[in-house]
Amino acid sequence: MTTWRKGIAEWTIGDTLYLSVPFTWLLEEAQQRASLHRGRVVAGGPAVSLCGAPWAITDEPSPIEPLLLHNPCATFTTRGCPNACAFCAVPRIEGEFRELTTWRPAPVICDNNLLAASRAHFERVVDSLRPFRAVDFNQGLEARLLRPWHLDLLRQLRVVKLRFAADTEADVQPVSDAIAMARRHGFREFGVYCLVGWQDTPASAIARLEAIRALGVRPTPMRYQPLDATARNAYVPAGWTVTELRRITRYYSRLCWLEHIPFADYEVGEHSSQMEMMFGDRER
């Protein structure tokens, strides 16, 4: 259900090639694919919205919903976000926050800030999720906006995974409060995204990740990527080294296998090679 393509989605209708490009560092590959096609090329997706694609038509919608090819279990019920976080591409890609009047019901909710929606909209979202055995709020819920009435409505569903984000030190306490409140309402499945390498230091990033871990939740480190990055994981912020970034992101993204090893004892490569052969490199 939560498996994503993580690459370019490609499909052809007639003589038209459609490309949906999720990440800016995939634009060169998308251009290469376009150059091999004999016919029209239509390109879209977050990367195209951020950086453009002069080698393709970018203002023509696809007759097929691109999200279906990235993850058929995913959907959006709102677009945009009222926040303007400097590290986030959502305001540039999706514009003003707005509630959608219709959407395709699916169990993976990708809204960038669902809790900013009205109660009436949230009630409609919960109603649309009733047929599903399990629901995942995949993009994360803003912890500061969580209220008991949200949880009362969500309790009407069967299995729910609540995800939050602790991208800065200031986010840790609101996330802690939100998880505590959710637990009092009977919820047990949580995830917390933690941005790493943006206006932090290795020591402060580790402290934030360990603070989430102390809540009984395995944090998910998300390595910061500039909005116009042409290569994945190439950016190294001031005060960091490549080794520190790799060590922190790899360790905390593999806690299901490594939690018996203290971070201080973990070295990149020492425990990762065998697991990467078994499960693939899951560094974000």
Backbone hydrogen bonds, N-H to C=O, Kabsch-Sander energy under -0.5 kcal/mol:
donor,donor_aa,acceptor,acceptor_aa,energy
4,W,2,T,-0.5
5,R,70,H,-1.6
9,A,20,S,-2.2
11,W,18,Y,-1.9
13,I,16,T,-2.3
16,T,13,I,-2.0
17,L,15,D,-0.5
17,L,40,R,-3.0
18,Y,11,W,-3.3
18,Y,16,T,-0.5
19,L,42,V,-2.5
20,S,9,A,-2.6
21,V,19,L,-0.6
21,V,44,G,-2.9
26,L,23,F,-1.9
27,L,24,T,-1.7
30,A,26,L,-2.4
31,Q,27,L,-2.5
32,Q,28,E,-2.0
33,R,29,E,-2.3
34,A,30,A,-2.4
35,S,31,Q,-2.1
36,L,32,Q,-0.9
36,L,33,R,-0.7
37,H,34,A,-1.2
39,G,37,H,-1.1
40,R,15,D,-0.6
42,V,17,L,-3.1
43,A,57,I,-2.6
44,G,19,L,-2.4
47,A,21,V,-2.1
48,V,21,V,-0.6
49,S,45,G,-2.2
50,L,46,P,-1.9
51,C,47,A,-2.7
52,G,48,V,-2.2
56,A,53,A,-2.1
57,I,41,V,-3.0
68,L,65,E,-1.4
69,L,66,P,-1.5
70,H,66,P,-1.0
71,N,67,L,-2.9
74,A,71,N,-2.1
75,T,108,V,-2.2
79,R,98,R,-2.4
81,C,95,G,-0.8
88,C,85,C,-1.6
92,R,89,A,-0.6
93,I,89,A,-2.1
94,E,90,V,-3.3
95,G,90,V,-0.7
95,G,91,P,-1.0
98,R,79,R,-2.4
100,L,77,T,-2.5
108,V,73,C,-2.4
109,I,107,P,-0.7
109,I,136,D,-2.5
110,C,75,T,-2.8
110,C,108,V,-0.6
116,A,113,N,-1.7
117,A,114,L,-2.2
122,F,118,S,-2.4
123,E,119,R,-2.6
124,R,120,A,-1.7
125,V,121,H,-2.4
126,V,122,F,-2.5
127,D,123,E,-2.2
128,S,124,R,-1.9
129,L,125,V,-1.0
129,L,126,V,-0.8
130,R,126,V,-0.6
130,R,127,D,-0.9
132,F,129,L,-1.6
135,V,159,V,-2.5
136,D,107,P,-2.8
137,F,161,K,-2.1
138,N,109,I,-0.9
138,N,136,D,-1.6
139,Q,109,I,-1.1
140,G,137,F,-0.9
141,L,163,R,-3.6
143,A,141,L,-0.7
145,L,142,E,-1.6
146,L,142,E,-0.5
146,L,143,A,-1.2
150,H,147,R,-1.0
151,L,147,R,-1.4
152,D,148,P,-2.4
153,L,149,W,-1.9
154,L,150,H,-2.4
155,R,151,L,-1.8
156,Q,153,L,-1.6
157,L,154,L,-1.9
158,R,132,F,-0.5
159,V,133,R,-1.0
161,K,135,V,-2.6
162,L,160,V,-0.6
162,L,189,E,-2.5
163,R,161,K,-0.5
164,F,191,G,-2.5
166,A,193,Y,-3.3
171,D,168,T,-1.3
172,V,169,E,-1.3
175,V,171,D,-2.1
176,S,172,V,-2.6
177,D,173,Q,-2.8
178,A,174,P,-2.5
179,I,175,V,-2.6
180,A,176,S,-2.2
181,M,177,D,-2.4
182,A,178,A,-2.5
183,R,179,I,-2.6
184,R,180,A,-1.8
185,H,181,M,-1.1
186,G,183,R,-1.6
187,F,182,A,-2.4
189,E,160,V,-0.5
190,F,188,R,-0.6
191,G,162,L,-1.8
192,V,218,R,-0.6
193,Y,164,F,-2.7
194,C,220,T,-2.7
196,V,222,M,-2.5
205,A,201,T,-2.7
206,I,202,P,-2.3
207,A,203,A,-2.1
208,R,204,S,-2.0
209,L,205,A,-2.6
210,E,206,I,-2.8
211,A,207,A,-1.8
212,I,208,R,-1.8
213,R,209,L,-2.2
214,A,210,E,-2.2
215,L,212,I,-1.2
216,G,213,R,-2.0
217,V,212,I,-1.2
220,T,192,V,-3.1
222,M,194,C,-2.9
223,R,221,P,-0.5
224,Y,196,V,-2.9
229,A,226,P,-1.9
234,A,231,A,-1.2
240,W,237,P,-1.8
245,L,241,T,-2.2
246,R,242,V,-2.5
247,R,243,T,-2.8
248,I,244,E,-2.4
249,T,245,L,-2.4
250,R,246,R,-2.4
251,Y,247,R,-2.1
252,Y,248,I,-2.2
253,S,249,T,-1.2
254,R,251,Y,-1.3
255,L,252,Y,-0.6
257,W,254,R,-1.9
258,L,254,R,-2.2
259,E,255,L,-2.0
261,I,258,L,-2.8
265,D,262,P,-1.7
266,Y,263,F,-1.8
270,E,267,E,-1.6
271,H,267,E,-0.8
273,S,269,G,-0.7
275,M,271,H,-0.6
276,E,272,S,-2.7
277,M,273,S,-1.7
278,M,274,Q,-1.4
279,F,275,M,-3.5
280,G,276,E,-2.0
282,R,280,G,-0.8
